[in-house]
Amino acid sequence: MPEIKKIYANGVDEEEFFKLVEKRSGETDKKVTAVVSEIIETVKNGGDSAVKAYTEKFDGKLPQYYEVPRDVINDALTEADPAFTEALLNCIENISDFHNRQKSQSFINPKENGVILGQRVRGLERVGLYVPGGTAAYPSSVLMNAIPAKIAGVKEIIMVTPPLKDGTPNKDILVAAALCGVDRIFLAGGAQAIAALAYGTEEIPKVDKIVGPGNIYVATAKKLLYGTVDIDMIAGPSEILVIADDSAKPEFVAADLMSQAEHDKLASAILVTTSEKLADETVKEINRQVQELARKEIIDISLSDFGAIIICSTRDQACEIANRLAPEHLEVLFENPMEYIGKLNNAGSVFLGDYAPEPLGDYYAGPNHVLPTSGTARFFSPLGVNSFEKRMSFIYYTEDALREAKDDIVLVAEKEGLTAHANAIKVRFKN
């Protein structure tokens, strides 16, 4: 049975627990960093042969093919369970509808004095999508990364994914990729695949940005290569915070907490409630429901180590705690949840009411499930269309307009000691 902590919010005890949760991500493991650094350098110098050598070393053998042939992708789609394909298409419709509303607009601003200012927005040229393989293969991750990229106008999406043990690609991943318009797929995983995307090889094209989840080696490679290539974010362990009053149903709360606890032994699932009765009944429900769940062992450890039920005095205090934690997923199970959305400033995604459980956002509703973790929702946003957009400003001035501005520009430039800046203005008006 999970031994979930009960804490009374007094400004001290809950803070001590929050600091424990914040240490989950910890500092980057120096041994992992050293291994990943060596892999990156080897792939940078050795290209595809290095990637394939690491694939053979870590996966046991080379896959049937390096780049997945288009007919194999098409066959996976043709042979897929129709119900699965239909479910994915329904997800794609919702995700596309939501993300289409995020598109930024280019603009041009002509002024009466002849000055023209503007901004051009375009999609990135090429994006790399990392998709985990094996037991952690998630078709939904393909949808959440590829769809906003396509909407942003990304010209080419290159997917890398580890092969299965038999050397073949995961067919569910191929189906999702085909439906989302992924352009090319390579059977390569780990830090070596990230390095290949960042630098480019003879066969794998160099990309502008790498997105998608992965293990600690993948995450470390993305972190080390940031700057050489853009990345989505450094993702930490998954987390959910449920804030609830006495109107909440304990069976719902328990199920939702465990839906995130099953991800990882380091996942954090926390209930903050004004009702001690709800707290006690939720514990009973967890102990009852967990017995029938496939990932019971992981849930037990996650809830015991990083789970908690925090009793607070008011709904407003629960909102303050939510803003303090800035969770990846925040469920609001208050009697009138919409009344509190204006008080919740720090969360990756907010789920309102009894019938908006977190898995709804993972797969179907439309908002992206790639969310900031480890408190970074204080300053990071979910993945979206603008994550794949590039803005470029432009400026046109007439001679008269620059003459009118020149004295101010020269004054500021000379205050900064940048006389060449000032000269670039003055030289135009010497006569």
C-alpha positions as a printed Julia matrix, in Angstrom:
431×3 Matrix{Float64}:
   0.0    0.0     0.0
   1.3    3.51   -0.74
   2.04   5.51    2.4
   0.97   8.96    1.24
   1.8   11.79    3.65
  -0.84  13.97    5.29
   0.36  17.52    5.96
  -1.4   20.46    7.58
  -0.58  23.72    5.84
   1.08  25.98    8.4
   3.74  27.68    6.27
   6.48  25.35    7.5
   5.56  21.67    7.07
   4.3   22.0     3.5
   7.38  24.06    2.55
   9.63  21.3     3.8
   7.76  18.84    1.58
   7.86  21.18   -1.42
  11.65  21.4    -1.14
  11.82  17.6    -1.16
   9.73  17.53   -4.35
  11.92  20.2    -5.97
  15.03  18.09   -5.38
  13.65  15.27   -7.56
  15.21  16.67  -10.7
  18.45  17.35   -8.85
  21.71  18.23  -10.52
  22.7   16.58  -13.76
  24.47  13.3   -13.08
  28.15  13.9   -13.86
  28.66  10.31  -15.07
  25.71  10.64  -17.48
  27.03  13.99  -18.71
  30.45  12.47  -19.39
  28.97   9.55  -21.33
  26.66  11.78  -23.34
  29.44  14.28  -24.11
  31.56  11.45  -25.54
  28.63  10.18  -27.64
  27.96  13.67  -29.01
  31.58  14.21  -29.99
  31.82  10.77  -31.6
  28.68  11.32  -33.68
  29.79  14.83  -34.62
  32.99  13.39  -36.08
  31.77   9.96  -37.22
  28.3   10.65  -38.61
  26.03   7.75  -39.5
  28.63   5.06  -38.86
  28.93   6.3   -35.26
  25.14   6.38  -34.83
  24.84   2.82  -36.14
  27.69   1.62  -33.93
  25.93   3.0   -30.85
  22.64   1.45  -31.99
  24.35  -1.94  -32.22
  26.04  -1.43  -28.86
  22.96  -0.33  -26.92
  20.16  -2.16  -28.76
  22.03  -5.39  -29.48
  21.78  -5.34  -33.26
  21.2   -3.05  -36.21
  17.61  -2.54  -37.39
  16.31  -3.81  -40.7
  16.82  -0.38  -42.22
  18.17   3.0   -41.08
  15.55   5.19  -42.74
  12.08   3.66  -42.68
  10.88   3.23  -46.28
   7.73   5.11  -47.25
   5.96   1.88  -48.21
   6.55   0.47  -44.7
   4.95   3.61  -43.22
   2.02   3.36  -45.63
   1.58  -0.35  -44.87
   1.45   0.36  -41.12
  -1.34   2.84  -41.73
  -3.23   0.48  -44.03
  -2.94  -2.46  -41.62
  -3.73  -0.51  -38.45
  -6.78  -1.28  -36.32
  -9.48   1.0   -37.84
 -10.74   1.94  -34.37
  -7.23   3.09  -33.38
  -6.87   5.1   -36.58
 -10.28   6.7   -36.03
  -9.37   7.57  -32.43
  -6.15   9.23  -33.58
  -8.01  11.17  -36.27
 -10.45  12.47  -33.66
  -7.52  13.52  -31.47
  -5.84  15.21  -34.45
  -9.01  17.17  -35.23
  -9.19  18.57  -31.69
  -5.47  19.26  -31.4
  -5.43  20.99  -34.79
  -8.46  23.14  -33.97
  -6.87  24.38  -30.74
  -3.43  25.05  -32.21
  -4.74  26.79  -35.32
  -5.85  29.58  -32.98
  -2.26  30.13  -31.81
  -0.77  31.24  -35.11
   1.1   34.55  -34.94
   0.53  37.19  -37.57
   3.07  38.98  -39.67
   2.39  42.7   -39.85
   3.48  45.86  -41.65
   3.13  49.31  -40.11
   3.57  52.17  -42.6
   3.75  55.64  -41.02
   2.9   59.04  -42.43
   6.55  60.14  -42.57
   7.45  57.3   -44.93
   8.85  54.97  -42.27
   7.85  51.32  -42.69
   8.17  48.88  -39.79
   7.09  45.3   -39.71
   7.43  41.73  -38.54
   7.63  38.61  -40.64
   6.64  35.32  -39.0
   7.54  32.03  -40.58
   7.89  28.4   -39.57
  11.3   26.9   -38.93
  12.89  25.18  -41.91
  13.39  21.74  -40.37
  12.51  20.22  -36.98
  13.66  16.97  -35.37
  11.14  14.91  -33.39
  12.45  12.37  -30.89
   9.98   9.59  -30.09
  10.9    6.99  -27.42
  10.58   3.34  -28.38
   9.91   0.09  -26.56
   7.52   0.17  -23.61
   7.56   4.0   -23.52
   6.29   4.44  -27.09
   3.56   7.08  -27.1
   1.73   7.86  -30.36
   0.12  10.83  -28.6
   3.57  12.42  -28.31
   3.89  12.34  -32.09
   0.58  14.19  -32.43
   1.38  16.84  -29.83
   4.75  17.68  -31.39
   4.11  17.28  -35.11
   0.73  19.03  -35.38
   1.78  22.46  -34.05
   4.96  22.25  -36.12
   2.95  21.68  -39.29
   0.53  24.49  -38.42
   3.48  26.84  -37.84
   4.66  26.12  -41.37
   7.69  23.92  -40.62
   8.81  22.64  -44.0
  10.23  19.28  -42.92
   9.85  17.08  -39.83
  12.52  14.43  -39.26
  11.6   11.77  -36.71
  14.1    9.57  -34.89
  12.9    6.62  -32.82
  14.67   3.53  -31.44
  13.9    0.21  -33.13
  12.1   -2.57  -31.3
  14.17  -5.56  -30.16
  13.45  -7.35  -33.44
  14.87  -4.41  -35.39
  11.53  -3.1   -36.68
   9.82   0.21  -35.96
   6.87   0.49  -33.58
   3.86   0.36  -35.89
   1.65   2.56  -33.67
   4.29   5.28  -33.91
   4.36   4.9   -37.7
   0.58   5.26  -37.89
   0.64   8.47  -35.85
   3.54   9.81  -37.93
   1.74   9.05  -41.2
  -1.45  10.77  -40.05
   0.47  13.87  -38.92
   2.56  14.25  -42.06
   6.0   13.45  -40.62
   8.37  13.58  -43.61
  11.15  11.12  -42.78
  11.72   8.54  -40.03
  15.06   7.08  -38.9
  15.52   4.11  -36.57
  17.97   5.57  -34.1
  17.58   6.46  -30.45
  19.39   7.81  -27.43
  21.9   10.63  -27.23
  23.39   9.53  -30.56
  20.13  10.31  -32.39
  19.95  13.75  -30.75
  23.53  14.48  -31.81
  22.76  13.35  -35.37
  19.84  15.77  -35.57
  21.86  18.62  -34.09
  24.89  18.31  -36.37
  23.49  16.42  -39.34
  25.05  13.28  -40.81
  25.4   11.9   -44.31
  21.78  10.68  -44.15
  20.07  12.44  -41.23
  19.51  16.12  -42.02
  20.59  18.85  -39.62
  17.58  20.43  -37.91
  16.84  23.81  -36.38
  15.03  22.51  -33.31
  14.65  19.19  -31.47
  11.46  18.33  -29.6
  10.08  15.27  -27.88
  10.56  13.33  -24.63
  13.27  10.83  -23.76
  15.27   9.21  -20.99
  18.03  10.92  -18.99
  20.57  10.4   -21.8
  18.27  12.03  -24.34
  17.43  14.9   -21.97
  21.11  15.46  -21.18
  22.03  15.45  -24.87
  19.36  18.07  -25.59
  20.63  20.19  -22.72
  24.27  19.98  -23.85
  23.39  20.73  -27.49
  21.13  23.7   -26.74
  22.69  26.61  -28.59
  23.91  24.4   -31.4
  20.22  23.67  -31.94
  17.05  24.9   -30.28
  15.09  22.53  -28.01
  11.6   22.45  -26.58
  12.46  22.24  -22.87
  14.33  20.2   -20.27
  11.57  17.96  -18.95
  11.62  16.71  -15.37
   9.5   13.98  -13.75
   5.75  14.25  -14.27
   3.56  15.92  -11.67
  -0.06  16.65  -10.83
  -1.62  18.9    -8.21
  -5.3   18.54   -7.4
  -6.96  21.33   -5.43
 -10.36  20.29   -4.1
 -13.09  21.18   -1.66
 -15.72  18.99    0.0
 -17.74  18.81   -3.22
 -15.05  16.67   -4.9
 -15.52  12.93   -5.34
 -12.75  10.94   -3.61
 -12.84   8.18   -6.25
 -12.12  10.79   -8.94
  -9.34  12.44   -6.94
  -7.65   9.11   -6.2
  -7.81   7.99   -9.84
  -6.41  11.31  -11.1
  -3.51  11.32   -8.64
  -2.52   7.81   -9.69
  -2.82   8.66  -13.4
   0.38  10.67  -13.0
   2.03   8.61  -10.27
   2.16   5.64  -12.68
   4.53   7.49  -15.02
   7.65   7.25  -12.93
   8.9    6.5    -9.42
   9.97  10.16   -9.31
   6.53  11.47  -10.34
   4.75  13.69   -7.83
   1.0   13.59   -7.12
  -0.36  16.03   -4.53
  -3.84  16.79   -3.23
  -4.48  20.15   -1.56
  -7.91  20.27    0.04
 -10.04  22.22    2.46
 -11.78  18.98    3.52
 -10.17  16.51    5.91
 -13.01  14.1     5.15
 -12.09  14.18    1.44
  -8.44  13.62    2.37
  -9.22  10.48    4.38
 -11.64   9.06    1.8
  -9.15   9.7    -0.99
  -6.55   7.59    0.83
  -9.08   4.75    1.1
  -9.87   5.05   -2.6
  -6.18   5.0    -3.55
  -5.66   1.82   -1.56
  -8.72   0.23   -3.18
  -8.1    1.26   -6.79
  -4.35   0.68   -6.88
  -4.8   -3.06   -6.41
  -6.17  -3.4    -9.94
  -3.62  -1.19  -11.73
  -0.82  -2.65  -13.86
   1.83  -0.21  -12.62
   0.98  -0.65   -8.93
   4.6   -0.91   -7.81
   5.57   2.38   -9.45
   2.47   4.1    -8.04
   3.23   2.84   -4.53
   6.77   4.22   -4.61
   5.81   7.51   -6.27
   3.01   8.27   -3.81
   5.06   7.21   -0.8
   8.13   9.26   -1.76
   6.73  12.33   -3.52
   2.98  12.24   -2.93
   1.11  14.16   -0.24
  -2.29  15.3     0.92
  -2.17  18.84    2.27
  -5.0   20.16    4.42
  -5.5   23.92    4.09
  -8.06  26.4     5.42
  -9.58  28.06    2.37
  -9.87  27.7    -1.39
  -7.82  30.87   -1.8
  -5.03  29.3     0.23
  -5.18  26.26   -2.03
  -4.77  28.58   -5.03
  -1.77  30.24   -3.37
  -0.16  26.82   -2.86
  -0.83  25.97   -6.51
   0.89  29.17   -7.63
   3.8   28.4    -5.31
   4.27  24.9    -6.79
   3.63  25.86  -10.43
   2.69  22.26  -11.33
   2.78  20.65  -14.74
  -0.88  19.58  -14.41
  -3.36  21.35  -12.12
  -6.85  20.0   -11.5
  -9.44  22.28   -9.88
 -12.17  20.2    -8.23
 -14.02  23.05   -6.51
 -17.78  23.44   -6.54
 -17.52  26.34   -9.02
 -14.09  25.81  -10.61
 -14.4   28.49  -13.31
 -14.51  31.18  -10.6
 -10.88  30.43   -9.73
  -9.17  30.46  -13.13
  -8.22  34.13  -12.68
  -6.41  33.31   -9.43
  -4.28  30.52  -10.92
  -1.21  32.0   -12.58
   1.4   29.23  -12.55
   0.57  25.89  -14.15
   1.35  24.08  -17.37
  -2.28  23.17  -18.02
  -5.38  23.61  -15.85
  -8.22  21.07  -15.74
 -11.52  22.41  -14.43
 -14.26  20.33  -12.86
 -15.12  16.68  -12.3
 -15.2   15.76  -15.98
 -11.9   17.25  -17.15
  -9.39  14.67  -15.82
  -5.74  15.03  -16.76
  -5.72  12.16  -19.33
  -8.29  14.16  -21.34
  -5.5   16.68  -21.97
  -2.89  14.01  -22.61
  -4.74  12.69  -25.63
  -7.85  14.38  -26.82
  -9.09  17.81  -25.74
  -6.73  19.87  -27.9
  -4.28  21.83  -25.72
  -0.72  20.52  -25.86
   0.48  17.92  -23.38
   4.14  18.97  -23.62
   4.23  21.09  -20.48
   6.78  22.76  -18.2
   7.72  20.72  -15.12
   9.64  21.2   -11.86
   8.12  24.61  -11.12
   9.2   26.1   -14.45
   5.57  26.91  -15.28
   6.36  30.15  -13.43
   8.15  31.32  -16.58
   7.77  28.65  -19.32
   4.71  27.93  -21.45
   3.38  24.73  -23.01
   4.64  23.66  -26.41
   2.61  25.33  -29.13
   2.64  26.76  -32.62
   4.84  29.68  -31.59
   7.45  27.16  -30.41
   8.06  26.43  -34.09
   7.85  29.98  -35.38
  10.65  32.43  -36.07
  10.09  36.18  -36.02
  12.08  38.64  -38.09
  11.57  42.38  -37.87
  12.26  44.86  -40.68
  12.82  48.62  -40.81
  12.69  51.16  -43.64
  13.39  54.89  -43.05
  13.42  57.78  -45.48
  16.2   60.36  -45.4
  13.91  62.95  -43.81
  12.75  60.5   -41.14
  16.32  59.59  -40.2
  17.3   63.3   -40.16
  14.53  63.92  -37.63
  15.77  61.05  -35.4
  19.54  61.48  -35.83
  20.29  63.74  -32.87
  18.61  61.4   -30.38
  20.4   58.36  -31.81
  23.82  60.07  -31.79
  23.33  61.29  -28.23
  22.47  57.82  -26.9
  25.28  56.15  -28.89
  27.89  58.61  -27.58
  26.6   58.17  -24.02
  27.37  54.46  -24.47
  30.83  55.25  -25.83
  29.99  53.68  -29.2
  31.32  56.38  -31.48
  31.2   54.18  -34.57
  27.46  53.77  -34.01
  27.12  57.54  -33.85
  29.32  57.96  -36.92
  27.13  55.6   -38.98
  24.32  58.13  -38.45
  26.34  61.36  -38.76
  28.12  60.3   -41.96
  24.8   60.41  -43.8
  24.26  64.11  -43.04
  27.74  65.66  -43.37
  26.72  67.81  -46.3
